[in-house]
C-alpha cells in the first residue's frame, strides 16, 4: 500500500496548482493523507482525483473545513492505525511534534502524521512513528519543498520524505 502524505499546502495563496513532483507520486497512490492547512476545499477535490483522501483541519483552515474534517482522527490503512493531527493543539507554546505526540494515547496508533511547522520530521517516540511531511508548496525557511510517502508492505510501515527544489 502506498500512502502519499502532505500538509500545509496553503492553496491557492502559496501555489495555484499541485507541484509536478507531487502529482507524479499521486498517480499511483492508494491513499492520500493531508495534515491540515489546506486553506481551500478545492485542494481536497483535486487530491480526490487520484485516491481516497483523509485529512484534518489546521489552524489556517476556515470553519467549513473544520466542520467537515475536524482536528484529529485515526485512519486505518493496511492494518496500521495512523493518527492524523495538524500539530497546533493542544498548546501553541509547544513544538508541533510535541503536540502531535500528546494528541494520542499509548497503544492508540502505530504512527502519527502531523504538519504545522512546515519542517520535515521523522522520529520514533515511545514505539510510535512521528512523521511531518513538510510542505509541498510553502517551504518557509527550509532548503527544499517536501512531502512524504508511507508504505505498508506485509504489515510493516515505512516512511520517507521526497524533497525537491521547484514547486512549478
N, CA, C and O of each residue as an XYZ file, in Angstrom:
672
protein
N       0.838     -1.177      0.000
C       0.000      0.000      0.000
C       0.882      1.240      0.000
O       1.829      1.338      0.781
N       0.566      2.188     -0.882
C       1.315      3.444     -0.979
C       0.422      4.596     -0.513
O      -0.669      4.811     -1.042
N       0.914      5.333      0.496
C       0.194      6.475      1.044
C       1.022      7.732      0.796
O       2.170      7.823      1.232
N       0.444      8.682      0.105
C       1.108      9.966     -0.101
C       0.667     10.887      1.033
O      -0.525     11.014      1.310
N       1.634     11.526      1.683
C       1.372     12.336      2.870
C       1.753     13.790      2.598
O       2.890     14.093      2.236
N       0.773     14.689      2.781
C       1.009     16.114      2.575
C       0.467     16.907      3.753
O      -0.349     16.416      4.534
N       0.931     18.123      3.863
C       0.426     19.049      4.870
C       0.769     20.467      4.431
O       1.638     20.678      3.585
N       0.082     21.416      5.010
C       0.413     22.832      4.821
C       0.525     23.240      3.355
O       1.506     23.866      2.952
N      -0.482     22.883      2.562
C      -0.487     23.281      1.155
C      -0.817     24.764      0.983
O      -0.355     25.387      0.027
N      -1.596     25.330      1.880
C      -1.915     26.766      1.859
C      -2.264     27.250      0.450
O      -1.743     28.261     -0.022
N      -3.148     26.513     -0.207
C      -3.521     26.879     -1.576
C      -4.832     27.668     -1.564
O      -5.699     27.387     -0.736
N      -4.996     28.621     -2.435
C      -4.149     28.972     -3.583
C      -3.093     30.033     -3.290
O      -2.359     30.429     -4.196
N      -2.998     30.502     -2.047
C      -2.043     31.580     -1.739
C      -0.601     31.168     -2.051
O       0.141     31.949     -2.646
N      -0.193     29.956     -1.661
C       1.204     29.547     -1.834
C       1.471     28.802     -3.139
O       2.627     28.620     -3.521
N       0.426     28.376     -3.817
C       0.569     27.720     -5.125
C      -0.793     27.690     -5.793
O      -1.820     27.497     -5.142
N      -0.783     27.882     -7.089
C      -2.040     27.846     -7.846
C      -2.421     26.419     -8.223
O      -3.582     26.140     -8.525
N      -1.437     25.511     -8.206
C      -1.673     24.116     -8.583
C      -0.740     23.220     -7.771
O       0.269     23.681     -7.238
N      -1.083     21.952     -7.685
C      -0.219     20.986     -7.012
C       1.076     20.840     -7.811
O       1.037     20.786     -9.040
N       2.213     20.775     -7.134
C       3.510     20.688     -7.824
C       3.648     19.406     -8.654
O       3.142     18.353     -8.266
N       4.332     19.503     -9.792
C       4.532     18.323    -10.651
C       5.170     17.134     -9.922
O       4.797     15.989    -10.176
N       6.118     17.387     -9.028
C       6.778     16.280     -8.312
C       5.771     15.525     -7.451
O       5.828     14.299     -7.358
N       4.856     16.247     -6.828
C       3.796     15.619     -6.042
C       2.824     14.884     -6.948
O       2.430     13.756     -6.649
N       2.434     15.505     -8.048
C       1.498     14.871     -8.991
C       2.028     13.522     -9.481
O       1.262     12.574     -9.656
N       3.332     13.443     -9.699
C       3.931     12.190    -10.175
C       3.712     11.058     -9.181
O       3.463      9.923     -9.587
N       3.802     11.347     -7.890
C       3.600     10.313     -6.861
C       2.127     10.016     -6.631
O       1.769      8.897     -6.266
N       1.284     10.997     -6.837
C      -0.159     10.800     -6.644
C      -0.738      9.827     -7.667
O      -1.752      9.179     -7.404
N      -0.107      9.722     -8.819
C      -0.615      8.871     -9.907
C      -0.859      7.427     -9.473
O      -1.797      6.790     -9.954
N      -0.027      6.902     -8.572
C      -0.205      5.502     -8.154
C      -0.391      5.372     -6.642
O       0.003      4.372     -6.041
N      -0.993      6.388     -6.040
C      -1.275      6.349     -4.600
C      -2.514      5.504     -4.319
O      -3.469      5.496     -5.096
N      -2.480      4.799     -3.200
C      -3.654      4.057     -2.739
C      -4.481      4.886     -1.764
O      -5.684      4.675     -1.610
N      -3.816      5.832     -1.109
C      -4.454      6.676     -0.102
C      -3.642      7.967     -0.003
O      -2.426      7.964     -0.195
N      -4.328      9.064      0.298
C      -3.664     10.347      0.499
C      -4.058     10.868      1.874
O      -5.241     10.907      2.211
N      -3.069     11.268      2.668
C      -3.303     11.881      3.975
C      -2.886     13.340      3.912
O      -1.811     13.664      3.408
N      -3.742     14.224      4.429
C      -3.422     15.656      4.482
C      -3.562     16.112      5.932
O      -4.630     15.983      6.532
N      -2.471     16.647      6.490
C      -2.436     17.009      7.904
C      -2.749     18.481      8.166
O      -2.201     19.071      9.096
N      -3.612     19.071      7.367
C      -4.143     20.391      7.666
C      -3.447     21.572      7.023
O      -2.365     21.456      6.449
N      -4.107     22.713      7.138
C      -3.771     23.959      6.449
C      -3.884     23.786      4.942
O      -2.951     24.047      4.183
N      -5.066     23.335      4.544
C      -5.442     23.258      3.135
C      -5.671     24.688      2.633
O      -5.179     25.080      1.575
N      -6.421     25.444      3.410
C      -6.950     26.800      3.205
C      -7.995     26.898      2.096
O      -8.610     27.951      1.928
N      -8.204     25.840      1.349
C      -9.272     25.808      0.346
C      -9.767     24.383      0.168
O      -8.970     23.449      0.085
N     -11.074     24.218      0.111
C     -11.663     22.893     -0.129
C     -11.322     22.370     -1.518
O     -11.437     21.171     -1.775
N     -10.906     23.255     -2.409
C     -10.536     22.837     -3.762
C      -9.350     21.868     -3.737
O      -9.219     21.028     -4.627
N      -8.496     21.982     -2.731
C      -7.345     21.066     -2.616
C      -7.849     19.640     -2.421
O      -7.319     18.703     -3.018
N      -8.875     19.478     -1.585
C      -9.459     18.150     -1.364
C      -9.981     17.584     -2.688
O      -9.721     16.429     -3.023
N     -10.706     18.397     -3.423
C     -11.271     17.943     -4.703
C     -10.183     17.540     -5.682
O     -10.324     16.556     -6.408
N      -9.102     18.297     -5.699
C      -8.000     17.989     -6.607
C      -7.309     16.681     -6.216
O      -7.027     15.848     -7.077
N      -7.037     16.499     -4.932
C      -6.386     15.272     -4.469
C      -7.279     14.056     -4.688
O      -6.789     12.976     -5.018
N      -8.575     14.226     -4.508
C      -9.537     13.121     -4.613
C      -9.567     12.503     -6.012
O     -10.051     11.384     -6.184
N      -9.059     13.214     -6.995
C      -8.997     12.685     -8.365
C      -8.035     11.496     -8.457
O      -8.118     10.692     -9.385
N      -7.124     11.393     -7.488
C      -6.080     10.374     -7.547
C      -6.351      9.158     -6.669
O      -6.089      8.027     -7.079
N      -6.877      9.383     -5.460
C      -7.079      8.288     -4.495
C      -7.971      8.812     -3.372
O      -8.207     10.016     -3.271
N      -8.467      7.905     -2.528
C      -9.215      8.372     -1.356
C      -8.351      9.310     -0.507
O      -7.143      9.113     -0.380
N      -8.987     10.326      0.067
C      -8.286     11.340      0.851
C      -8.848     11.358      2.265
O     -10.062     11.388      2.465
N      -7.952     11.339      3.235
C      -8.311     11.512      4.647
C      -7.514     12.700      5.151
O      -6.325     12.823      4.857
N      -8.152     13.563      5.896
C      -7.437     14.732      6.372
C      -8.066     15.357      7.591
O      -9.162     14.987      8.012
N      -7.355     16.305      8.143
C      -7.811     17.091      9.288
C      -7.611     18.563      8.960
O      -6.895     18.916      8.023
N      -8.254     19.409      9.743
C      -8.116     20.851      9.588
C      -6.893     21.347     10.350
O      -6.449     20.727     11.316
N      -6.365     22.467      9.901
C      -5.265     23.130     10.578
C      -5.685     24.496     11.083
O      -6.842     24.890     10.939
N      -4.757     25.208     11.668
C      -5.069     26.497     12.272
C      -5.377     27.591     11.254
O      -5.899     28.639     11.634
N      -5.073     27.384      9.977
C      -5.384     28.367      8.944
C      -6.603     27.994      8.113
O      -6.925     28.680      7.143
N      -7.276     26.928      8.480
C      -8.454     26.489      7.732
C      -9.714     27.134      8.299
O      -9.851     27.314      9.509
N     -10.602     27.467      7.422
C     -11.842     28.112      7.820
C     -12.839     27.136      8.428
O     -12.609     25.929      8.494
N     -13.938     27.701      8.862
C     -14.988     26.956      9.557
C     -15.538     25.783      8.740
O     -15.840     24.728      9.298
N     -15.669     25.960      7.432
C     -16.203     24.889      6.583
C     -15.307     23.657      6.625
O     -15.796     22.536      6.768
N     -14.005     23.858      6.502
C     -13.055     22.735      6.533
C     -13.019     22.113      7.923
O     -12.979     20.890      8.053
N     -13.032     22.944      8.960
C     -13.008     22.426     10.335
C     -14.240     21.552     10.588
O     -14.121     20.465     11.154
N     -15.414     22.020     10.174
C     -16.652     21.240     10.388
C     -16.622     19.932      9.604
O     -17.087     18.905     10.098
N     -16.087     19.959      8.400
C     -16.053     18.767      7.549
C     -15.052     17.726      8.049
O     -15.341     16.530      8.028
N     -13.865     18.177      8.503
C     -12.779     17.249      8.798
C     -12.428     17.097     10.274
O     -11.925     16.047     10.675
N     -12.679     18.113     11.085
C     -12.257     18.075     12.481
C     -10.752     18.253     12.596
O     -10.050     18.393     11.595
N     -10.267     18.244     13.830
C      -8.849     18.477     14.089
C      -8.046     17.210     14.360
O      -6.821     17.271     14.467
N      -8.708     16.074     14.472
C      -7.988     14.860     14.861
C      -8.773     13.640     14.392
O     -10.001     13.618     14.462
N      -8.058     12.631     13.915
C      -8.703     11.362     13.555
C      -7.675     10.253     13.489
O      -6.469     10.490     13.414
N      -8.188      9.037     13.519
C      -7.355      7.856     13.330
C      -7.799      7.192     12.035
O      -8.980      6.906     11.840
N      -6.841      6.955     11.164
C      -7.085      6.316      9.874
C      -6.472      4.923      9.929
O      -5.310      4.775     10.307
N      -7.232      3.909      9.558
C      -6.696      2.551      9.482
C      -6.374      2.257      8.021
O      -7.221      2.401      7.140
N      -5.133      1.844      7.784
C      -4.677      1.547      6.424
C      -3.700      0.384      6.482
O      -2.737      0.410      7.248
N      -3.947     -0.624      5.680
C      -3.036     -1.759      5.630
C      -2.819     -2.414      6.974
O      -1.748     -2.962      7.233
N      -3.831     -2.366      7.841
C      -3.725     -2.961      9.169
C      -3.012     -2.083     10.187
O      -2.825     -2.502     11.330
N      -2.614     -0.888      9.806
C      -1.930      0.044     10.716
C      -2.874      1.193     11.061
O      -3.702      1.605     10.249
N      -2.730      1.697     12.278
C      -3.532      2.842     12.738
C      -2.651      4.082     12.701
O      -1.612      4.149     13.357
N      -3.085      5.051     11.927
C      -2.311      6.279     11.754
C      -3.115      7.442     12.329
O      -4.212      7.749     11.863
N      -2.553      8.074     13.343
C      -3.170      9.264     13.919
C      -2.871     10.455     13.027
O      -1.757     10.605     12.526
N      -3.863     11.292     12.836
C      -3.722     12.435     11.950
C      -4.141     13.693     12.700
O      -5.288     13.804     13.135
N      -3.221     14.638     12.854
C      -3.473     15.925     13.507
C      -2.653     16.988     12.776
O      -1.752     16.667     12.001
N      -2.974     18.250     13.032
C      -2.182     19.310     12.409
C      -0.924     19.591     13.228
O       0.158     19.747     12.661
N      -1.051     19.657     14.541
C       0.109     19.893     15.386
C       0.077     21.218     16.129
O       1.016     21.549     16.854
N      -0.995     21.977     15.955
C      -1.086     23.263     16.649
C      -1.801     23.163     17.993
O      -1.742     24.094     18.795
N      -2.463     22.062     18.240
C      -3.175     21.844     19.506
C      -2.508     20.699     20.255
O      -1.985     19.802     19.594
N      -2.485     20.662     21.554
C      -3.276     21.458     22.484
C      -2.639     22.772     22.905
O      -3.312     23.589     23.533
N      -1.366     23.012     22.587
C      -0.705     24.202     23.120
C       0.120     24.885     22.047
O       0.917     24.243     21.363
N      -0.070     26.180     21.902
C       0.732     26.912     20.934
C       2.157     27.127     21.439
O       3.025     27.541     20.671
N       2.407     26.851     22.715
C       3.738     27.012     23.281
C       4.652     25.820     23.052
O       5.845     25.889     23.346
N       4.106     24.731     22.532
C       4.908     23.526     22.301
C       5.256     23.400     20.812
O       4.606     23.997     19.954
N       6.282     22.619     20.535
C       6.622     22.307     19.159
C       5.543     21.410     18.573
O       4.850     20.702     19.303
N       5.403     21.442     17.252
C       4.379     20.650     16.576
C       4.507     19.161     16.897
O       3.500     18.484     17.108
N       5.744     18.645     16.936
C       5.911     17.214     17.222
C       5.506     16.873     18.649
O       5.036     15.765     18.907
N       5.682     17.808     19.582
C       5.239     17.579     20.964
C       3.715     17.538     21.036
O       3.145     16.659     21.683
N       3.060     18.482     20.376
C       1.604     18.486     20.341
C       1.061     17.228     19.675
O       0.080     16.647     20.140
N       1.696     16.811     18.594
C       1.256     15.607     17.889
C       1.359     14.383     18.796
O       0.441     13.565     18.849
N       2.472     14.264     19.503
C       2.664     13.116     20.403
C       1.640     13.100     21.528
O       1.244     12.029     21.990
N       1.209     14.269     21.971
C       0.216     14.364     23.052
C      -1.215     14.101     22.582
O      -2.106     13.877     23.401
N      -1.432     14.127     21.288
C      -2.789     14.013     20.750
C      -3.371     12.613     20.856
O      -4.592     12.453     20.831
N      -2.530     11.603     20.973
C      -2.999     10.217     21.013
C      -2.358      9.502     22.193
O      -1.214      9.785     22.546
N      -3.086      8.581     22.798
C      -2.564      7.835     23.938
C      -1.793      6.600     23.463
O      -1.917      6.177     22.314
N      -1.003      6.038     24.363
C      -0.229      4.833     24.058
C      -1.157      3.727     23.568
O      -2.282      3.596     24.050
N      -0.700      2.958     22.640
C      -1.422      1.831     22.043
C      -2.601      2.243     21.177
O      -3.313      1.380     20.664
N      -2.825      3.547     21.001
C      -3.934      4.011     20.170
C      -3.568      3.994     18.684
O      -4.420      3.730     17.836
N      -2.283      4.278     18.368
C      -1.835      4.383     16.979
C      -0.447      3.776     16.796
O       0.312      3.604     17.750
N      -0.140      3.458     15.540
C       1.196      2.978     15.173
C       2.078      4.126     14.678
O       3.304      4.064     14.765
N       1.437      5.167     14.161
C       2.153      6.333     13.639
C       1.272      7.559     13.818
O       0.050      7.457     13.925
N       1.916      8.720     13.847
C       1.198      9.987     13.898
C       1.740     10.876     12.785
O       2.938     11.149     12.712
N       0.832     11.320     11.921
C       1.165     12.258     10.856
C       0.692     13.632     11.303
O      -0.437     13.792     11.767
N       1.569     14.625     11.160
C       1.227     15.982     11.562
C       1.916     16.974     10.633
O       2.724     16.590      9.788
N       1.593     18.238     10.796
C       2.189     19.299      9.983
C       2.504     20.495     10.851
O       3.210     20.382     11.853
N       1.979     21.634     10.461
C       2.029     22.909     11.161
C       3.372     23.635     11.049
O       3.378     24.825     10.735
N       4.472     22.995     11.285
C       5.769     23.669     11.305
C       6.384     23.848      9.920
O       7.283     24.669      9.746
N       5.911     23.092      8.940
C       6.470     23.056      7.581
C       7.873     22.432      7.584
O       8.585     22.510      6.582
N       8.262     21.828      8.680
C       9.596     21.246      8.810
C       9.496     19.721      8.710
O       8.848     19.094      9.549
N      10.127     19.117      7.698
C      10.110     17.651      7.608
C      10.682     17.040      8.884
O      11.704     17.491      9.402
N      10.008     16.009      9.378
C      10.399     15.411     10.658
C      10.036     13.937     10.626
O       8.956     13.567     10.165
N      10.937     13.096     11.115
C      10.645     11.674     11.251
C      11.456     11.134     12.417
O      12.686     11.188     12.425
N      10.735     10.613     13.400
C      11.394     10.084     14.591
C      10.445      9.114     15.280
O       9.231      9.317     15.295
N      11.010      8.067     15.844
C      10.192      7.162     16.638
C      10.193      7.651     18.081
O      11.239      7.979     18.641
N       9.003      7.694     18.668
C       8.840      8.161     20.045
C       7.931      7.174     20.771
O       6.760      7.026     20.422
N       8.471      6.505     21.773
C       7.710      5.502     22.539
C       7.062      4.465     21.626
O       5.919      4.067     21.851
N       7.782      4.029     20.606
C       7.292      2.998     19.699
C       6.327      3.488     18.636
O       5.772      2.682     17.888
N       6.116      4.800     18.556
C       5.204      5.384     17.566
C       6.017      6.259     16.612
O       6.814      7.089     17.048
N       5.811      6.071     15.318
C       6.482      6.895     14.328
C       5.801      8.261     14.272
O       4.599      8.346     14.020
N       6.563      9.326     14.505
C       6.078     10.698     14.326
C       6.588     11.180     12.977
O       7.789     11.131     12.714
N       5.675     11.649     12.113
C       6.059     11.992     10.743
C       5.397     13.281     10.291
O       4.172     13.385     10.244
N       6.225     14.259      9.960
C       5.762     15.511      9.367
C       6.323     15.554      7.953
O       7.540     15.509      7.772
N       5.449     15.640      6.941
C       5.943     15.634      5.563
C       6.600     16.940      5.119
O       7.200     16.992      4.046
N       6.494     18.003      5.936
C       6.933     19.314      5.484
C       5.831     19.913      4.623
O       4.658     19.594      4.816
N       6.185     20.768      3.687
C       5.187     21.374      2.810
C       5.611     21.264      1.352
O       6.753     21.553      0.994
N       4.671     20.843      0.527
C       4.907     20.707     -0.906
C       4.835     22.051     -1.631
O       5.234     22.153     -2.791
N       4.328     23.081     -0.950
C       4.092     24.366     -1.617
C       4.609     25.585     -0.850
O       4.742     26.663     -1.429
N       4.902     25.430      0.436
C       5.312     26.575      1.267
C       6.475     26.165      2.159
O       6.275     25.831      3.327
N       7.673     26.187      1.625
C       8.831     25.637      2.350
C       9.331     26.532      3.472
O      10.149     26.106      4.286
N       8.853     27.754      3.522
C       9.318     28.725      4.523
C      10.835     28.789      4.487
O      11.400     29.100      3.438
N      11.511     28.509      5.585
C      12.972     28.615      5.616
C      13.677     27.298      5.312
O      14.897     27.204      5.447
N      12.926     26.290      4.907
C      13.532     25.006      4.577
C      14.255     25.102      3.233
O      13.833     25.875      2.373
N      15.321     24.347      3.031
C      16.056     24.430      1.768
C      15.272     23.888      0.568
O      15.531     24.277     -0.571
N      14.302     22.978      0.828
C      13.540     22.387     -0.268
C      12.079     22.200      0.141
O      11.736     22.202      1.323
N      11.240     22.039     -0.869
C       9.846     21.647     -0.653
C       9.851     20.156     -0.353
O      10.798     19.451     -0.702
N       8.785     19.673      0.300
C       8.761     18.239      0.607
C       7.346     17.729      0.850
O       6.423     18.487      1.148
N       7.217     16.418      0.711
C       6.028     15.676      1.105
C       6.515     14.289      1.491
O       7.715     14.019      1.440
N       5.613     13.417      1.870
C       6.032     12.106      2.334
C       5.378     10.964      1.598
O       4.332     11.112      0.966
N       6.019      9.831      1.697
C       5.478      8.566      1.200
C       5.551      7.565      2.345
O       6.617      7.333      2.915
N       4.419      6.984      2.671
C       4.395      5.882      3.626
C       4.035      4.630      2.833
O       3.199      4.667      1.929
N       4.675      3.536      3.185
C       4.326      2.268      2.555
C       4.071      1.242      3.644
O       4.735      1.209      4.680
N       3.099      0.420      3.369
C       2.792     -0.689      4.274
C       2.876     -1.956      3.438
O       2.039     -2.214      2.573
N       3.904     -2.732      3.720
C       4.140     -3.968      2.974
C       4.296     -5.097      3.975
O       5.150     -5.043      4.860
N       3.469     -6.116      3.831
C       3.477     -7.269      4.726
C       3.439     -6.839      6.197
O       4.158     -7.381      7.036
N       2.589     -5.859      6.484
C       2.387     -5.405      7.857
C       3.440     -4.473      8.403
O       3.363     -4.070      9.564
N       4.439     -4.114      7.583
C       5.494     -3.209      8.040
C       5.276     -1.820      7.461
O       5.126     -1.647      6.252
N       5.261     -0.822      8.366
C       5.068      0.575      7.980
C       6.422      1.261      7.848
O       7.232      1.237      8.774
N       6.660      1.869      6.695
C       7.878      2.637      6.466
C       7.491      4.001      5.932
O       6.451      4.155      5.292
N       8.328      4.990      6.195
C       8.073      6.346      5.713
C       9.359      6.958      5.193
O      10.459      6.614      5.624
N       9.186      7.879      4.252
C      10.331      8.614      3.720
C       9.837      9.960      3.200
O       8.657     10.144      2.903
N      10.772     10.881      3.102
C      10.465     12.200      2.564
C      10.902     12.263      1.092
O      11.871     11.625      0.681
N      10.159     13.046      0.328
C      10.534     13.383     -1.033
C      10.854     14.868     -1.025
O      10.010     15.682     -0.651
N      12.070     15.232     -1.435
C      12.498     16.629     -1.458
C      12.698     17.085     -2.892
O      13.115     16.298     -3.742
N      12.401     18.355     -3.170
C      12.598     18.912     -4.496
C      12.740     20.427     -4.403
O      12.336     21.041     -3.415
N      13.315     21.015     -5.434
C      13.665     22.436     -5.414
C      12.612     23.372     -5.983
O      12.539     24.531     -5.575
N      11.800     22.898     -6.911
C      10.890     23.779     -7.611
C       9.452     23.286     -7.528
O       9.177     22.120     -7.811
N       8.530     24.169     -7.140
C       7.129     23.764     -6.991
C       6.313     23.987     -8.255
O       5.119     23.688     -8.275
N       6.935     24.507     -9.312
C       6.183     24.721    -10.563
C       6.750     23.878    -11.695
O       6.245     23.929    -12.816
